[in-house]
């Protein structure tokens, strides 16, 4: 697991938590920020996975 995968995974988890907390407290802006964090995290993790695959191919 490279650093982009790890950071992406962390951002995804943080975004998920924020989205759930925002939903519970009824704060739409907080929920939206959480969802954006999830997308950013997923994108970064995918980028890291692509890098790892390219590195394996040589």
N, C-alpha and C positions, 0 to 999 in steps of 0.2 A: 504494500500500500504506500503510494507516494504522498507527498505533502498536499497536493491538490485534492486527492481523494479524501484525505483526512479532514482538511478544512471544509470541503464541500459537505461531507457527512455531518460535521459539527454544525454548520450553518443550517442544514436541513432539519436537524433535531431542534435547534434553537427556534427556527421558524415555526415548526410544528407546535412547540410549547407556547410560543407567543400567540399563535392563531387560536389555540384552545383557551388560553387565558383571556384573550380578547373576547371570545364568544361567551365565556362564563360571566365576565364583568359587563358585557354589553357594549364594549368599546369597538366600534367598527374600524376605526383607524388602526388600532392595535392589531386587530384581526388581519387587516389588509397587509400591514407591515410583516406580519408573520408569514402570510402566504407568499409575499414577495421574497422573503428570506428562504423559504422552501425552494422556490424556483431557482434562485441564485445558487443555493447549495447543490441542488440536483445538477445544474449546468456545470458547476465547478468539478463535482465528482465525476461527471461524464467525461470532461476534458482530461482529468487525471487518469481515468481508465484508458482513454484513447492514447495518451502518452505512454502508458505502461505497455499497451499492446504493440505500439510502434517500436518501443525500445526492445521488446522481446524478439521482434522480427529482424532487428539489426539494421 
